[in-house]
Amino acid sequence: MVIDALQTVIRADHVLGPPQGGWTYEAYAALPDDGLRYEIIDGVLYMAPAPLPDHENIVMLLGARLVITIEDTGLGRVFASPDVDLGSIVVRPDAVVVLANNPALIDRRKITGAPDLIIEIASPSTAAYDRDTTLGKQGAYARAGIPEYWIADPATRTIEVLVLAEGVYEMFGVFASGDVLRSNVLSDLAVPVERCFPRATA
């Protein structure tokens, strides 16, 4: 396959390194920067297309709203696309929240352990992977004990909030334009959903 034309998330079986199933953060960190995103789910290396500008714009908008609620009030810290090392799972979510009572998770190069909230921006190339409860991120985040997981969908301009209950995610709410975004982890959050997406153009 032509990697430059990558349109979806695939197993990176062609990448030199440990056998699939044996990838670790150390092997991941040694990969060259080729413009693609690599992640590990249960020791298996995957690769995804680099995010597009519209995707990054939504990351910035959501991040800005979260900074006001979290960083400006001393509740914790907000990160854009950090490495998150969960052992046999190594991911680069679009945004991550670590609350102030979990400072040991943050070190110079990565977040080690389960942050309080992970956010992914869905795109046609990653939506199935983001929602997969077995081989994809939703299942991995549940197994890692991430308390809350958001999926922001630019196509529908909605944010789906999932909360962990007995090892699986349950729906907390799907918030659309006109709604106020709420969170189980961030009890003081009250952000109009439309402010998390670019302004609609005529």
N, C-alpha and C positions, 0 to 999 in steps of 0.2 A: 504494500500500500504506500501511497505517497503521503508522507507525514505532513507536508505543508498543506495538504487538502483535508486534514482531519476534521470531521464534522460531528463526531460523537465521542463518548468516552469508550475506550477500548482497553483490553488487557495489554500491557506492554511486554509481551513475550519476547520481543526482538531486542530488548535493552540488555546490555551486558551487565551482569551482576549476580546476586544470589539466585538460586532456583526459585521459581514462583512458589509462594508459600513460605519463603524464608527471608523475605525482605525486612529490613529493620530501618530505624531512623538513620543510623550511621551510614548505611548503604545509600539511602535516599539522599542524604545531605551531600554525598560525593558525586551525585549526578551532575553533568555539565548543564549550564543554562542554555537551552535551545529554544526558548520562547514558549514551550508547552508547560502544562501543569501536570505534575506527577503526584500520585497519592497511593497509599498502601491500605488495603482493606484485608484484614486477616492474613497478613504476610504476602499478599498478591499485589504486584505493582500495576497500577492503572495510569493511563495518560488521557488528558482532556485537552480540547482546544484552548488556546489563550483567550481570556475574556475580551469582549468587544467594548468599544467606548461607551455605548449606552448602558451596558452592564455595569461598568465601573462608575458611571454617573449615579446609578441607583445605590451602589455601595456607599458613595460619598454622601448622598442625601440621607440615607438611613443612619449612617455613622454620625452625621451632624445632629440629627434628632436625638440619638442615644447619648452623645457627649453632653448635651444640655441636661438630660435627665440623670445621667450616671456620673460622669466625671465632674461636672460643674457643681454637683451636690455632695461629692465625696463618697458616693455609693460604690465606686469601683472604677474599672478601666475598660476602654473600648479599643479593639484592635481590628485593622483591616488586613485580611489575607495573611494571618500569621501561620507559621508551622505549628501544628498541635500534635504532640507525641502522646499517643494513647497505648503504647506498647506495640502490639501487632497491627495497630491502626495508626497511620500517620496521614493527616489531612491538612489542606489549606482552605478552610472555609472562607466565605466572602467577608464575614465579620464575626467577631467573638467578643463576649462580655465576660470579664472576670470580676466578681464582686470583691469588695474590700476585705471580706473575711477569709479570702483565699489567696493571699499574696504569694505564698510559696509556689503556686503554679507557674509564676512568671519568672523566666530567667532571660539571660542576654540574647539567646538565639531562638527560643521557642517557648511555647506553653506546654508544660508537662503535666498530664492529668486532665480530668474532665472539667472544662470551664462551665460556668453557670448557664450560658446561652450561646447557641451557635445559629448563624443566619446564612442561608444560601439564597442566591438570586437564580431562579429557574430560567433556563434558556432552552430552545429546541434541542440543543446538543447535549444538555446535561439533565433535563427534567426527569427522565426515567431513572437515571443513576441517583439523583437526589432523593427520590421517593422509594427506591427499592428497599424493601424490608428484609431482604435476605443477603444479597451480594452488594448492595449499594449503601449510600450514606445514611439513610434513615435507620436501617438495621444496625449499621456500625455505631451510630451515635447512641442508639438505645442500649446496645451491648456495653458501650463504654460508660454508661450512666450519666449522659448529658441531661440535666433536668428539663431543659426547654429547647425546642428546635423550631425556627421560623423558616418558611419557604415563601419568598416574595416572588410573585409572578407578574412580570411586566406586561404580558399579553392581556391579562384580566385586571391588572392593577389591584391585586389583592395580596394580603399577607395572611398565610395560614400559620396559626400558632398551635404547636403540638407540645403536650406536657407528658413527662414520663410517669407512668403508673404501673408498678409491679413489672418493670422490665420492658414494657412496650409503650409506644406513644398513643395518647388519646387526644382527640380534638378538643382544644380549648376554645377555638373560634376561627372563623374565616372573616377577615375584616376587609371591607371594600371602601371605595370612595364614598364619603359621607359618614363613615364610621369613625369612631375614636379607637385607635389601636390600644389594646390592653394586653397585659402579661401576667402570668402567675408568678414568675420570678421577680419581676419589677413591678411591685404593687402600686407605685406612684406614677407609672407610665400612663400618659394620656395625650397621645399624639394623633392629630388628624391624618388618616391614611393617605390622603391626596398629597400631603407634604413629603411623603416618602418616595414619590415618583416624580419624574420631570413634568413640568406644566404641559397640559394637553395643548396641542397646536391645531389651528383651524385647518 
